[in-house]
Amino acid sequence: MRYLICAIFIFSTGGTGAVAAEELAAHRARYDLSLERGRGDVIAASGSMDFDVTDACDAWAVRQRLHMVLTGRDGTETEMLSDYTTIETKDGRTLRFRLRQSNAGDQPSEVAGNATIGVEDGDAHYTAPEVVTKKLPAGTLLPMAHTLAIITAAKAGKKFVAVPVFDGTGADGAQDSTIAIVNWGAPRSGPWPVLTTLSSGRMRIAFFDRASTAQQSEYEVSMRYYENGVADEMSMDFGEFVMAAKLKDLVISKPGC
């Protein structure tokens, strides 16, 4: 199971409404998680998610820690943990990634390596779970570049984006992503003053296995995104269950690295 929460960055796309990488906000966010909808065996769930974005001058350093406890119909509780870290250059060309996941005390699994995006295509070099290289298709975006591409499209008035993305959360290379953008608009009132001066909109992002002919997405997330790359609420669809994430704490770092 991929534990992907979109962080969005980009190399320049040009055009009206383009956003510079430096306009994204380095920040620390903590979310409370609760079960929005259970399917099959999951009847209850809770947890937390910490999302840290650090401005490392010519790169973004990102860490996402996810903790969930799921309760089945028979009362059995399953603890799920993931720790995902990346360093992505601000030109959107290189990525170092590492994801460690554990389930109910089992031996943690790991996906790790680095990726490079060239002029026409790219390569993902895995060091775990095995040493292998996967080709990345033309137009592939890395995770921070993917986020910023969505914000750029939203500010330009676009309603739909489809692009391959590589984030290192799975061992199968790039995924296809489709993004629906709804009601991007002017600043709105809310509980977080630092966000009330920024434009925002609703997004629904779906991720698909490029090697599969199935129409069902592997993972979907709906959220309100602000123009600085912060999301204050999310709905994360893992297939067997859907988790709601609500922003609990937010610290925006001072501009600059």
C-alpha positions as CSV (number, residue, x, y, z in Angstrom):
1,M,0.0,0.0,0.0
2,R,1.4,3.4,-0.9
3,Y,1.2,6.1,1.7
4,L,1.3,9.1,-0.6
5,I,0.4,12.5,0.5
6,C,1.0,15.0,-2.2
7,A,3.6,17.7,-1.8
8,I,3.9,19.8,-4.9
9,F,7.0,21.3,-6.4
10,I,8.0,22.2,-10.0
11,F,10.5,23.3,-12.6
12,S,9.2,26.2,-14.6
13,T,6.2,25.7,-16.7
14,G,6.0,29.2,-18.0
15,G,2.7,30.9,-19.0
16,T,0.2,33.0,-17.2
17,G,-0.1,32.4,-13.5
18,A,3.2,30.4,-13.2
19,V,4.5,30.0,-9.6
20,A,8.2,30.1,-8.7
21,A,9.5,27.4,-6.5
22,E,10.6,30.0,-4.0
23,E,6.9,31.0,-3.5
24,L,6.1,27.7,-1.9
25,A,6.2,27.9,1.9
26,A,8.6,25.9,4.0
27,H,6.4,24.7,6.9
28,R,5.6,22.2,9.6
29,A,2.1,20.8,9.7
30,R,0.4,18.3,11.9
31,Y,-2.9,16.6,11.1
32,D,-5.3,14.6,13.1
33,L,-6.7,11.6,11.3
34,S,-10.1,10.0,11.7
35,L,-12.1,7.4,9.7
36,E,-14.2,9.1,7.1
37,R,-15.5,5.9,5.6
38,G,-14.8,2.2,6.1
39,R,-15.0,-0.5,3.4
40,G,-14.9,-4.2,4.1
41,D,-13.4,-5.1,7.4
42,V,-12.3,-1.6,8.7
43,I,-14.9,-0.2,11.1
44,A,-12.8,2.4,13.1
45,A,-9.5,4.2,12.6
46,S,-7.5,7.1,14.0
47,G,-4.0,8.5,13.7
48,S,-1.8,11.5,13.0
49,M,0.3,12.8,10.2
50,D,3.3,15.1,10.4
51,F,4.5,16.9,7.3
52,D,7.7,19.0,7.3
53,V,9.0,21.0,4.3
54,T,12.4,22.6,4.7
55,D,14.0,25.1,2.4
56,A,17.5,23.7,1.8
57,C,18.6,26.6,-0.6
58,D,18.8,24.8,-3.9
59,A,16.5,21.9,-2.8
60,W,13.4,21.0,-0.7
61,A,13.8,18.5,2.1
62,V,10.5,16.8,2.9
63,R,9.5,14.4,5.7
64,Q,6.1,12.8,6.1
65,R,5.4,10.6,9.1
66,L,2.1,8.8,9.2
67,H,0.6,6.8,12.1
68,M,-2.7,5.0,11.9
69,V,-4.5,2.4,14.0
70,L,-7.2,0.5,12.3
71,T,-9.9,-1.6,14.0
72,G,-11.5,-4.6,12.2
73,R,-15.0,-6.0,12.7
74,D,-13.6,-8.7,15.0
75,G,-12.1,-6.0,17.3
76,T,-8.5,-6.6,16.2
77,E,-6.4,-3.4,16.0
78,T,-3.7,-3.0,13.4
79,E,-1.0,-0.3,13.8
80,M,0.4,1.1,10.5
81,L,3.5,3.4,10.4
82,S,5.3,5.1,7.6
83,D,8.3,7.4,7.4
84,Y,8.9,9.1,4.0
85,T,11.8,11.4,3.3
86,T,12.9,13.2,0.1
87,I,15.4,15.8,-1.1
88,E,14.3,17.3,-4.4
89,T,16.3,20.0,-6.2
90,K,14.3,23.1,-7.0
91,D,14.8,22.7,-10.7
92,G,12.8,19.5,-10.5
93,R,15.6,17.4,-12.0
94,T,16.8,15.1,-9.1
95,L,15.3,13.4,-6.2
96,R,16.6,11.2,-3.3
97,F,13.9,9.2,-1.6
98,R,13.4,6.7,1.2
99,L,10.2,5.2,2.5
100,R,10.0,2.8,5.5
101,Q,6.7,1.2,6.4
102,S,5.7,-1.3,9.1
103,N,2.4,-3.0,9.8
104,A,1.5,-4.5,13.2
105,G,5.1,-4.9,14.3
106,D,6.2,-6.8,11.2
107,Q,9.7,-6.3,9.8
108,P,9.7,-2.8,8.2
109,S,9.7,-2.7,4.4
110,E,11.8,-0.1,2.6
111,V,11.9,1.7,-0.8
112,A,14.9,3.9,-1.4
113,G,17.0,5.3,-4.2
114,N,17.4,8.4,-6.4
115,A,15.8,9.7,-9.6
116,T,17.0,12.0,-12.4
117,I,14.8,13.8,-14.9
118,G,16.4,14.6,-18.3
119,V,15.3,16.7,-21.2
120,E,13.2,13.9,-22.7
121,D,12.8,11.2,-20.1
122,G,14.4,10.0,-16.8
123,D,15.6,7.2,-14.7
124,A,14.8,6.0,-11.2
125,H,17.7,4.1,-9.6
126,Y,16.5,1.9,-6.7
127,T,18.8,0.7,-3.9
128,A,15.9,-1.0,-2.0
129,P,13.9,-3.3,-2.0
130,E,16.3,-4.4,-4.8
131,V,19.0,-2.7,-6.9
132,V,17.2,-1.9,-10.2
133,T,16.8,1.0,-12.6
134,K,13.4,2.0,-14.0
135,K,12.9,4.3,-17.0
136,L,10.7,7.3,-16.4
137,P,8.5,8.5,-19.3
138,A,8.8,11.9,-20.9
139,G,7.0,14.6,-18.9
140,T,7.4,12.9,-15.5
141,L,7.3,15.3,-12.6
142,L,8.9,14.7,-9.2
143,P,6.7,15.3,-6.1
144,M,7.4,18.9,-5.3
145,A,7.3,19.7,-9.1
146,H,4.0,17.9,-9.3
147,T,2.5,20.0,-6.5
148,L,3.7,23.3,-8.0
149,A,2.4,22.2,-11.4
150,I,-1.1,21.8,-10.0
151,I,-1.0,25.2,-8.3
152,T,0.3,26.8,-11.5
153,A,-2.5,25.2,-13.5
154,A,-5.1,26.3,-10.9
155,K,-3.9,29.9,-11.0
156,A,-4.1,29.8,-14.8
157,G,-7.7,28.8,-14.6
158,K,-7.3,25.1,-15.7
159,K,-9.8,22.5,-14.4
160,F,-8.0,19.3,-15.3
161,V,-4.3,18.1,-15.4
162,A,-3.0,14.7,-16.4
163,V,0.8,14.0,-16.0
164,P,3.1,11.1,-15.0
165,V,4.7,11.5,-11.5
166,F,7.5,9.7,-9.7
167,D,7.7,10.0,-5.9
168,G,9.5,6.9,-4.8
169,T,6.7,5.5,-2.7
170,G,6.6,2.3,-4.7
171,A,9.0,0.0,-6.5
172,D,7.3,0.2,-9.9
173,G,8.5,3.5,-11.2
174,A,6.3,6.4,-12.4
175,Q,2.5,6.5,-11.9
176,D,0.0,8.4,-14.0
177,S,-1.9,11.1,-12.1
178,T,-5.1,13.0,-12.9
179,I,-6.0,16.2,-11.1
180,A,-9.5,17.8,-11.0
181,I,-9.4,21.5,-9.8
182,V,-12.6,23.0,-8.5
183,N,-13.4,26.6,-7.3
184,W,-9.9,28.1,-7.3
185,G,-10.5,31.5,-6.0
186,A,-9.9,34.5,-3.8
187,P,-8.8,34.4,-0.1
188,R,-11.3,33.1,2.3
189,S,-11.8,33.3,6.1
190,G,-10.7,30.4,8.2
191,P,-9.1,29.3,11.5
192,W,-5.5,29.8,10.2
193,P,-4.8,33.6,9.8
194,V,-1.6,32.9,7.8
195,L,-3.7,31.3,5.1
196,T,-6.6,33.8,4.9
197,T,-4.7,36.1,2.6
198,L,-4.0,33.4,0.0
199,S,-6.0,32.1,-2.9
200,S,-7.0,28.4,-2.7
201,G,-9.2,25.7,-4.3
202,R,-10.3,22.1,-4.0
203,M,-8.3,19.4,-5.7
204,R,-9.0,15.7,-6.3
205,I,-5.8,13.8,-7.3
206,A,-5.9,10.2,-8.4
207,F,-2.8,7.9,-9.0
208,F,-2.9,5.0,-11.4
209,D,-0.5,2.1,-12.1
210,R,0.9,2.8,-15.6
211,A,1.4,-1.0,-16.3
212,S,-2.3,-1.8,-15.5
213,T,-5.3,-1.5,-17.8
214,A,-7.6,-1.3,-14.8
215,Q,-9.5,2.0,-14.5
216,Q,-9.4,1.9,-10.7
217,S,-6.9,4.3,-9.1
218,E,-4.4,3.0,-6.6
219,Y,-4.8,5.9,-4.3
220,E,-6.8,9.2,-4.3
221,V,-6.6,12.3,-2.2
222,S,-9.0,15.3,-2.1
223,M,-7.9,18.5,-0.4
224,R,-8.0,22.2,-0.2
225,Y,-4.7,23.6,-1.5
226,Y,-3.5,27.1,-0.9
227,E,-1.2,28.9,-3.3
228,N,1.8,28.4,-0.9
229,G,1.5,24.6,-1.1
230,V,-0.2,24.2,2.3
231,A,-3.3,22.0,2.7
232,D,-5.6,22.5,5.6
233,E,-7.9,19.5,5.1
234,M,-7.7,16.2,3.2
235,S,-9.6,13.1,2.4
236,M,-7.3,10.1,1.7
237,D,-8.8,7.1,-0.1
238,F,-6.7,4.0,0.5
239,G,-9.2,1.7,-1.2
240,E,-10.2,-0.4,1.9
241,F,-10.9,2.8,3.9
242,V,-10.9,6.6,3.7
243,M,-9.2,8.8,6.2
244,A,-10.1,12.4,6.9
245,A,-7.1,14.7,7.8
246,K,-7.7,18.0,9.7
247,L,-4.9,20.5,10.2
248,K,-4.1,20.7,14.0
249,D,-0.9,22.7,14.1
250,L,0.9,24.9,11.4
251,V,4.1,26.7,11.5
252,I,5.3,28.7,8.4
253,S,9.0,29.2,8.3
254,K,10.6,32.5,7.4
255,P,11.3,32.9,3.7
256,G,14.8,31.9,2.6
257,C,17.0,28.9,3.2
